[in-house]
Amino acid sequence: MSYPNGPSPEDPYSQQGGQPSGGYPAPDQSGGYPPPPQGQPGYGQGGPPPGYEQGGYPPPPPGYDQGGYAQQGQYGGYAPHPGMQGSSATTGQPNQDERTMGLLSHLSGILLGFLGPLIFFLIKKDESPFVRDQAAQALNFQFILLIGYLISAVLYVIFIGAILQLVVWVCAVVFGILGGVAANKGEWYRYPFNVSWVK
């Protein structure tokens, strides 16, 4: 039996002019899913959403490289702890602990002579550049004062020895206090007259 102007029942999807017969659309060749909407970030050709890299992960925080590791040069290659204070060894500026140690380095010379700065120098010379520098400055100044005390002791037989000893003691107190105050402010203090025997 023939069917004019139409396909046979055995072939319901036979093509006529590029369209299936019977008024049904052609089956979707992509698996039956609708195509993704165009022009939206993260779909089609729009790429990942802003602020995200390929893979859907957010970019690393500042101070880290693409691998998620801290960049070299920051605290020896490790990210600083949020509560950790910088020091003169890492930032070039002394923290409060270093300032206090610098203050004591200068003031201890008034009471203990060269032994006070020497103790701080030996304890902190490999840990803090600031304390090392200030203790060395105070230690060198105390060596000069020690020479002044020895000379005044020799000249003590005459009146000028007592005057010289008083002048040396006043210098020790005045410049020791000035150095301590400056070090407590974070300043790299220098005495008006000093030597560089200890660095």
Rosetta silent file (secondary structure, phi, psi, omega in degrees, C-alpha in Angstrom):
SEQUENCE: MSYPNGPSPEDPYSQQGGQPSGGYPAPDQSGGYPPPPQGQPGYGQGGPPPGYEQGGYPPPPPGYDQGGYAQQGQYGGYAPHPGMQGSSATTGQPNQDERTMGLLSHLSGILLGFLGPLIFFLIKKDESPFVRDQAAQALNFQFILLIGYLISAVLYVIFIGAILQLVVWVCAVVFGILGGVAANKGEWYRYPFNVSWVK
SCORE:     score description
SCORE:     0.000 S_00000001
   1 L     0.000  133.142 -177.308    0.000    0.000    0.000 S_00000001
   2 L   -99.872  150.831  178.335    1.405    3.375   -0.947 S_00000001
   3 L  -118.804  103.561 -178.137    1.169    6.590    1.032 S_00000001
   4 L   -69.185  143.815  175.518    1.077    9.642   -1.222 S_00000001
   5 L    55.213   34.490  179.266    2.920   12.744   -0.110 S_00000001
   6 L  -168.238  162.788 -178.658    4.178   11.145    3.088 S_00000001
   7 L   -79.167  166.658  177.461    6.599    8.609    4.514 S_00000001
   8 L   -78.054  156.485  179.587    5.788    5.055    5.189 S_00000001
   9 L   -61.224  -23.615 -179.521    4.869    4.053    8.777 S_00000001
  10 L   -74.407  -16.502 -177.451    8.116    2.114    9.002 S_00000001
  11 L  -129.568   73.304 -175.266   10.170    5.309    8.560 S_00000001
  12 L   -70.929  -19.320 -177.615    8.531    8.061   10.677 S_00000001
  13 L  -106.023   23.128  178.280   11.713   10.211   10.762 S_00000001
  14 L   -64.899  141.526 -175.095   12.496   10.265    7.090 S_00000001
  15 E   -83.767  141.161  170.766   13.732   13.664    5.990 S_00000001
  16 E  -133.631  106.939  178.498   11.872   15.910    3.634 S_00000001
  17 L    68.001   29.181  176.591   13.663   19.071    2.749 S_00000001
  18 L    86.002   -2.104  179.654   15.953   18.865    5.791 S_00000001
  19 E  -121.875  142.237  177.798   13.040   18.686    8.299 S_00000001
  20 E   -68.649  150.675  178.092   11.529   15.552    9.802 S_00000001
  21 L   -80.777  159.762  177.568    8.056   14.665    8.781 S_00000001
  22 L    92.493   -4.432  175.511    5.176   14.678   11.181 S_00000001
  23 L    84.156    7.894  178.866    5.952   18.153   12.668 S_00000001
  24 L   -95.142  143.958  178.066    8.396   16.993   15.357 S_00000001
  25 L   -72.101  158.759  179.939   11.821   18.679   15.768 S_00000001
  26 L   -69.445  146.150  178.686   14.965   16.730   15.078 S_00000001
  27 L   -59.322  143.470  179.935   16.554   15.034   18.086 S_00000001
  28 L   -71.013  125.480 -177.721   19.231   17.140   19.861 S_00000001
  29 L   -78.968  -10.688 -177.594   22.679   15.838   18.891 S_00000001
  30 L   -90.561    6.729  177.924   24.330   17.241   22.104 S_00000001
  31 L   106.490    4.077  176.740   22.600   14.753   24.385 S_00000001
  32 L    94.025    1.233 -179.837   19.318   16.514   24.955 S_00000001
  33 L   -96.237  142.536  179.446   20.663   19.386   27.094 S_00000001
  34 L   -70.295  152.861  178.972   20.010   22.983   26.107 S_00000001
  35 L   -66.349  150.674  179.681   23.053   25.058   25.160 S_00000001
  36 L   -66.499  149.040  178.813   24.522   27.247   27.943 S_00000001
  37 L   -64.674  144.771 -177.473   23.380   30.868   28.004 S_00000001
  38 L   -91.811  148.338  174.173   25.696   33.212   26.216 S_00000001
  39 L    84.655    3.743  177.839   27.326   36.289   27.719 S_00000001
  40 L  -103.940  134.969  179.706   27.297   35.132   31.365 S_00000001
  41 L   -60.402  136.534  178.005   30.626   34.781   33.270 S_00000001
  42 L    92.050   -3.970  179.715   31.526   31.201   33.924 S_00000001
  43 L  -126.905  147.884  175.385   29.497   29.805   31.004 S_00000001
  44 L    57.633 -123.494 -177.216   30.369   29.242   27.403 S_00000001
  45 L   -96.842    6.569 -174.854   33.099   31.576   26.272 S_00000001
  46 L   -75.500  -17.523 -179.787   32.767   34.028   29.164 S_00000001
  47 L    82.248 -178.406 -178.536   35.576   32.447   31.274 S_00000001
  48 L   -71.212  161.087  178.049   35.677   32.078   35.071 S_00000001
  49 L   -61.670  155.031  179.879   34.027   34.633   37.362 S_00000001
  50 L   -59.232  139.284  179.591   36.088   37.711   38.213 S_00000001
  51 L    87.376   -0.457  179.685   38.642   37.112   41.002 S_00000001
  52 L  -122.087  144.546  177.874   38.867   33.387   40.353 S_00000001
  53 L   -93.073  178.004  175.009   41.456   31.468   38.409 S_00000001
  54 L   -60.575  129.808 -177.723   40.974   28.402   36.276 S_00000001
  55 L   110.001  -10.084  174.166   39.751   25.644   38.545 S_00000001
  56 L    84.185   12.000 -178.920   37.371   27.788   40.578 S_00000001
  57 L  -101.263  143.676  178.524   39.804   28.703   43.377 S_00000001
  58 L   -69.367  157.028  178.390   40.305   32.276   44.598 S_00000001
  59 L   -66.726  155.327  179.940   43.719   33.894   44.050 S_00000001
  60 L   -67.115  156.280  179.597   46.278   33.617   46.892 S_00000001
  61 L   -67.363  163.212  178.983   46.470   36.492   49.404 S_00000001
  62 L   -58.314  143.452 -179.086   49.060   39.267   48.943 S_00000001
  63 L    93.535    2.913  178.859   52.608   38.226   49.766 S_00000001
  64 E  -122.794  148.702  177.991   52.240   34.743   48.294 S_00000001
  65 L   -85.009 -173.407 -176.616   53.299   33.431   44.922 S_00000001
  66 L   -66.948  -19.867  179.156   51.175   31.373   42.539 S_00000001
  67 L   -86.973   -2.005  179.563   51.969   28.194   44.435 S_00000001
  68 L    87.867    9.000 -179.038   50.526   29.539   47.677 S_00000001
  69 L  -103.922  150.935 -179.278   53.924   29.895   49.362 S_00000001
  70 E   -63.722  141.055  179.539   55.240   33.060   50.952 S_00000001
  71 L   -68.961  148.224  179.084   57.516   35.053   48.723 S_00000001
  72 L   -66.238  151.269  179.069   61.222   35.015   49.554 S_00000001
  73 L    96.345   -9.462  177.932   62.624   37.978   51.423 S_00000001
  74 L  -108.005  105.871  177.857   59.760   38.246   53.888 S_00000001
  75 H    54.269   46.727  176.037   60.805   37.017   57.319 S_00000001
  76 H    72.022   22.605  178.703   63.147   34.381   55.916 S_00000001
  77 H    95.106    0.407  179.291   60.634   33.018   53.413 S_00000001
  78 L  -115.778  145.580  177.481   57.767   32.574   55.877 S_00000001
  79 L   -69.441  138.668 -178.389   54.698   34.746   56.220 S_00000001
  80 L   -68.214  143.229  175.050   54.776   36.804   59.429 S_00000001
  81 L   -67.799  141.519 -176.722   52.484   35.755   62.234 S_00000001
  82 L   -56.129  -32.155 -177.914   49.684   38.319   62.718 S_00000001
  83 L   -94.807    2.617 -175.730   50.763   38.999   66.302 S_00000001
  84 L   -85.653  132.016  176.912   54.495   39.054   65.670 S_00000001
  85 L   -84.824  145.900  174.671   56.274   42.376   65.904 S_00000001
  86 L   -72.415  161.796  179.713   58.953   43.289   63.420 S_00000001
  87 L  -133.540  173.789  179.404   62.503   43.765   64.643 S_00000001
  88 L   -66.766  -18.948  178.159   65.624   45.545   63.485 S_00000001
  89 L   -77.851  -21.388 -177.169   66.816   42.238   62.009 S_00000001
  90 L  -113.298  -39.199 -176.487   63.826   42.017   59.635 S_00000001
  91 L  -109.523  -13.235 -175.652   62.452   45.518   59.135 S_00000001
  92 L    85.970   -9.275  178.406   65.391   47.720   60.136 S_00000001
  93 L  -113.562  132.916 -177.944   63.273   49.335   62.842 S_00000001
  94 L   -72.733  144.766  173.113   63.534   48.191   66.477 S_00000001
  95 L   -85.332 -175.730 -174.341   60.478   46.881   68.280 S_00000001
  96 H   -66.755  -36.099  178.671   59.562   47.840   71.831 S_00000001
  97 H   -64.041  -42.093  178.972   61.648   45.089   73.422 S_00000001
  98 H   -66.642  -36.760  177.838   64.741   46.198   71.524 S_00000001
  99 H   -64.055  -40.824  178.357   64.132   49.812   72.495 S_00000001
 100 H   -64.136  -41.979  178.210   63.942   48.842   76.148 S_00000001
 101 H   -64.576  -37.753  175.816   67.170   46.861   75.871 S_00000001
 102 H   -64.695  -40.237  176.462   68.836   49.835   74.192 S_00000001
 103 H   -59.710  -46.640 -179.381   67.625   52.100   76.989 S_00000001
 104 H   -67.978  -30.136  178.274   69.063   49.792   79.633 S_00000001
 105 H   -61.407  -40.997 -179.908   72.341   49.518   77.723 S_00000001
 106 H   -76.131  -44.352 -175.774   72.918   53.255   78.111 S_00000001
 107 H   -70.984  -30.400 -179.307   71.583   53.650   81.646 S_00000001
 108 H   -65.618  -24.204  177.642   73.462   50.642   83.015 S_00000001
 109 H   -66.058  -26.828 -179.605   76.721   52.409   82.231 S_00000001
 110 H   -67.781  -37.481 -175.796   75.888   55.073   84.826 S_00000001
 111 H   -95.181  -36.142 -173.294   75.721   52.507   87.633 S_00000001
 112 H  -111.362    1.550 -178.196   77.961   49.668   86.439 S_00000001
 113 L    69.563 -141.858 -177.455   80.445   51.415   84.175 S_00000001
 114 L   -73.176  -15.094 -178.972   81.528   49.429   81.128 S_00000001
 115 H   -67.569  -35.381 -179.750   80.183   46.160   82.622 S_00000001
 116 H   -62.038  -58.503  177.705   76.539   47.155   82.037 S_00000001
 117 H   -61.572  -31.524  179.969   76.762   47.762   78.264 S_00000001
 118 H   -63.147  -39.500  179.533   79.138   44.800   77.937 S_00000001
 119 H   -63.257  -46.621  179.808   76.501   42.427   79.332 S_00000001
 120 H   -66.524  -35.486  178.721   73.845   43.611   76.865 S_00000001
 121 H   -63.663  -45.334 -178.239   76.346   43.509   74.023 S_00000001
 122 H   -69.230  -32.688 -177.738   77.294   39.891   74.703 S_00000001
 123 H   -75.787  -41.704 -169.829   73.675   38.765   75.151 S_00000001
 124 H  -110.902    7.240 -174.125   72.123   40.451   72.102 S_00000001
 125 L   -64.956  -28.473 -179.046   74.971   40.894   69.628 S_00000001
 126 L  -100.866    2.121 -176.713   73.800   37.979   67.439 S_00000001
 127 L  -113.165  -38.961 -173.735   70.059   38.602   67.821 S_00000001
 128 L  -132.261  114.244  175.779   69.380   42.308   67.452 S_00000001
 129 H   -60.524  -34.020 -178.340   71.377   44.734   65.286 S_00000001
 130 H   -68.873  -49.012 -179.718   69.833   47.662   67.157 S_00000001
 131 H   -64.562  -38.522  177.612   70.747   46.460   70.661 S_00000001
 132 H   -60.158  -45.405 -178.079   74.205   45.463   69.437 S_00000001
 133 H   -65.377  -46.352 -177.665   74.794   48.939   68.002 S_00000001
 134 H   -69.398  -37.984  176.806   73.523   50.819   71.039 S_00000001
 135 H   -66.494  -36.651  177.888   75.364   48.581   73.503 S_00000001
 136 H   -67.101  -40.734  177.298   78.563   49.015   71.473 S_00000001
 137 H   -61.605  -45.546  179.437   78.134   52.789   71.481 S_00000001
 138 H   -66.390  -37.286 -179.685   77.615   52.823   75.255 S_00000001
 139 H   -66.330  -44.637  177.441   80.512   50.421   75.805 S_00000001
 140 H   -62.616  -38.659  178.573   82.935   52.534   73.786 S_00000001
 141 H   -65.643  -38.069  178.896   81.777   55.651   75.652 S_00000001
 142 H   -68.126  -30.552  175.361   82.349   53.932   78.988 S_00000001
 143 H   -64.966  -40.257  177.100   85.901   53.058   77.911 S_00000001
 144 H   -64.076  -42.868  178.582   86.568   56.751   77.313 S_00000001
 145 H   -64.334  -35.634  178.386   85.087   57.593   80.712 S_00000001
 146 H   -62.481  -41.436  176.411   87.235   54.888   82.305 S_00000001
 147 H   -62.555  -40.532  177.909   90.325   56.538   80.873 S_00000001
 148 H   -62.947  -39.877  177.875   89.068   59.855   82.258 S_00000001
 149 H   -64.590  -39.757 -179.642   88.595   58.317   85.710 S_00000001
 150 H   -65.898  -41.127  178.904   92.127   56.874   85.646 S_00000001
 151 H   -65.400  -41.363  179.581   93.637   60.209   84.668 S_00000001
 152 H   -66.536  -30.972  177.814   91.663   62.012   87.373 S_00000001
 153 H   -68.243  -38.322  178.113   92.857   59.451   89.937 S_00000001
 154 H   -66.712  -38.265 -178.049   96.465   60.151   88.988 S_00000001
 155 H   -88.182    9.561 -176.691   95.860   63.897   89.235 S_00000001
 156 H   -70.821  -17.606  179.497   93.922   63.553   92.459 S_00000001
 157 H   -66.117  -22.829  174.060   96.979   64.553   94.456 S_00000001
 158 L  -113.195  167.917 -172.703   96.317   68.038   93.212 S_00000001
 159 H   -64.678  -29.656 -176.677   92.980   69.801   93.151 S_00000001
 160 H   -64.474  -25.220  179.060   92.497   69.438   89.391 S_00000001
 161 H   -64.447  -40.437  178.974   92.031   65.681   89.744 S_00000001
 162 H   -66.634  -39.826  178.731   88.838   66.106   91.787 S_00000001
 163 H   -65.367  -42.962  179.643   87.431   68.589   89.286 S_00000001
 164 H   -63.465  -39.148  178.886   88.224   66.263   86.374 S_00000001
 165 H   -64.516  -39.047  177.625   86.569   63.353   88.138 S_00000001
 166 H   -65.402  -40.485  179.182   83.411   65.410   88.677 S_00000001
 167 H   -63.948  -42.543  179.401   83.354   66.427   85.006 S_00000001
 168 H   -63.755  -41.235 -179.162   83.697   62.817   83.892 S_00000001
 169 H   -66.211  -40.502  177.472   80.897   61.703   86.204 S_00000001
 170 H   -62.619  -42.807  177.221   78.566   64.467   84.956 S_00000001
 171 H   -61.112  -40.382  179.669   79.261   63.447   81.359 S_00000001
 172 H   -61.641  -42.807 -178.180   78.488   59.824   82.218 S_00000001
 173 H   -71.722  -48.702 -174.738   75.120   60.749   83.723 S_00000001
 174 H   -64.762  -53.287 -176.397   74.027   63.344   81.153 S_00000001
 175 H   -73.369  -26.756  174.479   74.984   61.491   77.992 S_00000001
 176 H   -65.240  -41.736  178.187   73.889   58.151   79.425 S_00000001
 177 H   -67.844  -43.718  178.411   70.390   59.544   79.999 S_00000001
 178 H   -60.257  -42.584  178.516   70.305   61.195   76.568 S_00000001
 179 H   -65.510  -39.553  179.112   71.374   57.955   74.929 S_00000001
 180 H   -65.087  -42.959  179.326   68.783   55.959   76.856 S_00000001
 181 H   -64.178  -43.057  179.589   65.953   58.323   75.932 S_00000001
 182 H   -64.955  -42.284  179.238   66.966   58.309   72.266 S_00000001
 183 H   -65.273  -35.224  178.479   67.242   54.517   72.172 S_00000001
 184 H   -67.396  -22.639  175.651   63.815   54.191   73.796 S_00000001
 185 L   -86.962   -3.956 -178.657   62.429   56.240   70.891 S_00000001
 186 L    90.122   12.619 -179.949   64.019   53.873   68.387 S_00000001
 187 L   -87.836  142.789  176.910   66.834   56.257   67.402 S_00000001
 188 L   -85.252   86.590 -169.488   70.320   54.928   66.598 S_00000001
 189 L   -71.742  143.583  174.515   72.035   57.250   69.105 S_00000001
 190 L  -127.871  131.287  178.040   75.588   58.525   68.693 S_00000001
 191 L   -71.608  151.127 -179.858   77.581   60.175   71.475 S_00000001
 192 L   -59.715  -34.169  176.186   79.100   63.596   70.703 S_00000001
 193 L  -136.532  130.556 -176.253   82.589   62.128   71.220 S_00000001
 194 L  -162.868  171.830  176.567   83.314   58.443   71.037 S_00000001
 195 L  -121.186  174.299 -179.153   85.619   55.770   69.642 S_00000001
 196 L  -123.168   45.126  179.862   84.939   52.648   67.567 S_00000001
 197 L   -70.312  -38.277  178.032   86.881   50.037   69.453 S_00000001
 198 L  -113.668  128.518 -177.997   83.846   47.756   69.781 S_00000001
 199 L  -123.593    0.000    0.000   81.527   47.426   66.790 S_00000001
